[in-house]
Amino acid sequence: MEYIYGALLLHKLGKEVTEDSLHKVISATGTAVDDGKIKTLIASLKGVDIDAELKNASAMAVAPAAGAGKEEKKEEKKEEEKQSESAAGLSSLFG
């Protein structure tokens, strides 16, 4: 993850995300640098519009949150039904 964070940091600062710049960012943290991971990340970012991808990711994060409330309401109703069924069963024992 630190490699992705490093690339995002470089992008946010307006710097070009290159193997050399990413290597400098990772090594500045005091972490051992894996050049293979850097090369893989740089290759996968080639031709990618990071700004567009970040906007797309933000939109994707909002959509599930809107639908999550409906699922929670359904779960609450099921729990209420189970509790009322349990209460009915107990009353028949002591009825």
C-alpha positions, 0 to 999 in steps of 0.5 A, a space after each residue: 500500500 505504501 507504494 500506492 500512497 507514494 504515487 498518490 502523494 506525488 500526483 497530488 503534489 503535481 510531481 510526475 510519478 516515475 520509478 525514480 521519484 517513487 523510489 525517493 518517496 519510499 526510501 524517505 520513509 525509512 522502509 526498504 524499497 522493492 524495485 520490482 513493486 515500483 516497476 509493476 506499479 509504474 507499468 500499471 499506471 501507464 496511460 491512467 488518468 489518476 484524477 478520473 480514477 479518483 473521481 470514479 472511486 469516490 462515486 463508487 463509494 457513495 453508491 453503496 452507502 445510499 443502498 446500505 440504509 435499505 438493507 439495515 431497515 430490512 434487517 431491523 424488521 427481521 429482528 423485530 419479528 424474531 423477538 415478537 415470535 420469541 415472546 409469543 412462545 414464552 407466553 404459551 409456556 406460562 399462559 
